[in-house]
Amino acid sequence: MHGHEEAGADGKAVHHSSGNHDTLPQDICLFLFIMMLIGHIMKQFSGWTGIPYTSLITVIGLVFGVLEARYGMGRLGKAILAYSNITPHSLLLIFLPALIFESAFNSDWHIFKVELG
């Protein structure tokens, strides 16, 4: 199916494409959910094997990075590149509140009170 052109409000030609849609936002969301699923599986695997979880997810990240660099990986590769372009400040802004909440939620109030004096 081919696109067609028509005149816009300002008189300039506007090209309408019916087959090329930008799916990057959807690919980014799909990649996020796939990585969360893989992270959950690695957490279970870590419990069974005793291998540290952080080591497992680091290796998985490196594997995905190498595969993307070597083979491109299509739409998934574009999502990987989009995630790799996140600035360190944005990463901190996104994850720090969740990490602080998780630590506070799982802390023992009585131990915290004793440590404060």
Secondary structure, DSSP 8 states (H G I E B T S, - for coil): ---EEEE-TTSSEEEE-SS----HHHHHHHHHHHHHHHHHHHHHHHHHH---HHHHHHHHHHHHHHHHHHH--HHHHHHHHHHHT--HHHHHHHHHHHHHHHHHHTS-HHHHHHHH-
